Amino acid sequence: MSDKTIEDVLRALHTQGITKVEIEYSGGNDEGSFDRPVFYADDKSVTVDWTKTLDLDEDEDFDDDNFEALVYADEGRLNQWYSFAGEYSVNGTLTINTETGDFDDSADFTTSEYSDESKSGNVFKDKKENIFERLGVEKWHLKKRKSTLNG
């Protein structure tokens, strides 16, 4: 891997006519990832010649995976989701302007609320409950059956 920074690489991409980078991502609940970056020159998807773009020596190596690693490592800026750890779900597209360094993250973010519904009791002593009545839900199959019988 190269010792290039995300700033170095974005500037180098711009000198090669690449104006925009898009990376889709999704995750949450401690799983998730960025997809392959897509590089654009004049709104057309292009393949990056990393050796030429970064003027790499023979013993240096850099590819799309290395670029993605730089995005992952840019925590709090380009990677606001870190390892996607948390009780949420998110997906979006990260768009980076290689000339200005401006970026937009279209994150669609949802959270789940959990409540402790633990219950203890005694099967021999406690009265059985009708779960549907407790939740205020009519049993759909009984409702359907009654309507069929009535008519």
Disulfide bonds with the S-S distance in Angstrom:
none
